[in-house]
Amino acid sequence: MPIRSFVRRSGRITVSQRKAIDKLWPVYGVKIAGELNLDILFGRKAEKHLEIGFGNGNSLIDMAMSNPEHDYLGIDVYTSGIGHLLIKIEENQLTNIRIINTDAVEVLTNNLTSACLDAVYLFFPDPWPKKRHHKRRLIQPDFINLLAKRIKPNGNFHLATDWENYAQHMLSVLESSLEFTNHTNTFFPRPPERTLTKFEQRGLRLGHKVWDLLYRRC
């Protein structure tokens, strides 16, 4: 089974989310057709940041609002989250976000060019908590090697999870990589610029701790 950046689940989409997709997808959605030139996509030269699995998009919105000088690419497969993000983009009149609706591994493999990203964010990916499913986790050596090809030297890779076992797995995989170096040699306190996501809030209510990792591309 190929590793994917998502788990296929159904979800409801509201009327307002559907209207936002119908109206705004042609403006902010990205049609995948071969290699992407991100400067052309955003219409300018600027730092390019990617969030894999943006959920409802709140973290993307906050980052884009706080850093209008940077461009943000979000990849997710869930129409409800895309609709919610599009609503927020319009409400805040943002121009520095673009959205891709497909598997992030495919995009990283086939559509993004070498060293095109200044930062990548992966917040609360599916932990696949059962031991027999650990091989399905996104953070694996092959995926890290792929990211290394797409992140610029000195670019950042920021991860977070509320599953301790997955946190230790992430740490082990990344510490074994020759392509990345840890900012702190261990876990990293949540930086204020990372939005407290609904998944994190849920985990905290359940008594889970949260582990952040911040790595720099060598």
Buried (B, 14 or more C-beta within 10 A) or exposed (E): EEBBBBEEEEEEBEEEBEEBBEEBBEEBBBEBEEEBEBEEEBEEEBBBBBBBBBBBBBBBBBBBBEBEEBBBBBBBBBBBBBBBBBBBBBEEEBBBBBBBBBBBBBBBEEBBEEBBBBBBBBBBBBBBEEEEEBEBBBBBEEBBEBBBBBBBEEBBBBBBBBBEBBBEBBBEBBBEBEBBBBBEEEBBEBEEEBBBBEBBEEBEEEEBEBBBBBBBBE
